[in-house]
Amino acid sequence: MSCARAYPPDLAQYVQAHWPTETPLTLPGELLGEALSAAFQASLTLEESRPTRFRLLLTPRDALPASGSPNHGVLRLPFEQSRPLNPDELRRLAPAVPFETALICAHVEDGALRIWGIAHSGPAWLAPTWGGRSLVPNWTHDPILHVTGPGQVAVRCAGKLVGAIERGSLTGAMMDVFESEWLPAMFAVEREEVRREHAALQVASLSPTEVEHSLVGRVGQQMLRRTIQLVRGASHGGMVLITDTGAGSNLDGIRLKYRIAADEAAQRYRTLLFRILEAVASATSKASVGWADFASSASANLEELEQAVFEWSRVIANLAAIDGAVVLDKRFGLVGFGAEVSAELPSPSRVWRALDTEARERVAEEIDGVGTRHRAAYRFANDHPGGLAIVISHDGGVSFVANRERAVVFWEQSIRP
């Protein structure tokens, strides 16, 4: 849902109405509104030219253990004397409490909200956004306010979004394209090809183990998630074009400034994928293995392979730093970078913004008001109906662009850690 020009009191009411019933909200609504107002105002400030970003946990001091372990829980660091909860205090504390690894902690003291200390959580909670198989720890059901940019405030409970203000609007919905049906379907042929090749390698085994689509697909998804986050973190923007397998003969309208030699290094991801599949399959006598088997494994070998996959993400993200797009095939092999989508390719007369992950609901959008990356992505999707464009803007916005039923559709991916 969304409404125009939303403010902290609107978000406070929305959060109260949509808070999970199984874990009641103990903080009074008036104080929740005060905390949201302070966080919202702090989001509009700078500290030594740095944007103010932080997480604010609204929980009593005694609700956290006196000693804890980051990434599994939190390390509590209370102040000798509490501090007032106001925009200036949040702004001053934010640089010492990095968004990715720590939280400012506050709760009610003598009827008013006070900052009682900080807590170090570690970065494990970022796994769903950054990519990875780490289990996400949950150590509180109390509200955590996320301030990620000017006027951008979200409220989460146990890792799940309850409500947020973004671009002046109130929302409780998240658009995660990776959870759609259409995106995995684009790679169905390649996934099946991998499964067949792996099965052929297993023929000599006395008890061959098959790999499920979930394992093949999710490894690729995690690689792409990490790539997107690395490009976002660099704050320069970029674009990734994924073409049909055999893209060397299907690059019409794309000029590659730097084409990569078609050798094993360019197909590094595929090599790593097969090593992961073999490692997971060889560790069990089950008839088949899937993502859950990979995610739950404590194998040091698999940990090294996962990190190697993420280094492939870094390769792609680094290449996106210069003008032009990085081009991959559907096996996630590297074709080249510095690619230009020809301006001579026909532009679609209009594009459609998806309102849900499957684009069952969509609205028409003009193409004149967007930047050059988005216009290039629209031309690419219009001319390559089997391809996919991922556009990362310099401000951190992420769009997926694809051709759906002969129409160019884009999805604005929610990136809310």
TAHU-V69044 format. One record per run of one state. SS is the DSSP state (alpha for helix, beta for strand, coil for the rest). FROM is the first residue (numbers start at 0). TO is the last residue. Records with the same first field share a line. If there is no record, write none. Layout:
SS: FROM-TO ; FROM-TO
//
This chain:
coil: 0-6 ; 18-27 ; 43-44 ; 47-48 ; 51-52 ; 58-59 ; 63-68 ; 70-71 ; 73-73 ; 84-85 ; 94-100 ; 109-110 ; 120-122 ; 130-142 ; 149-150 ; 157-158 ; 166-167 ; 171-175 ; 179-180 ; 186-186 ; 201-208 ; 211-211 ; 234-236 ; 243-245 ; 249-252 ; 259-262 ; 282-286 ; 289-289 ; 296-298 ; 319-323 ; 329-332 ; 341-349 ; 354-360 ; 365-370 ; 383-386 ; 392-396 ; 404-405 ; 413-416
alpha: 7-17 ; 28-42 ; 60-62 ; 86-93 ; 123-129 ; 176-178 ; 181-185 ; 187-200 ; 212-233 ; 246-248 ; 263-281 ; 290-295 ; 299-318 ; 371-382
beta: 45-46 ; 49-50 ; 53-57 ; 69-69 ; 72-72 ; 74-83 ; 101-108 ; 111-119 ; 143-148 ; 151-156 ; 159-165 ; 168-170 ; 209-210 ; 237-242 ; 253-258 ; 287-288 ; 324-328 ; 333-340 ; 350-353 ; 361-364 ; 387-391 ; 397-403 ; 406-412
//
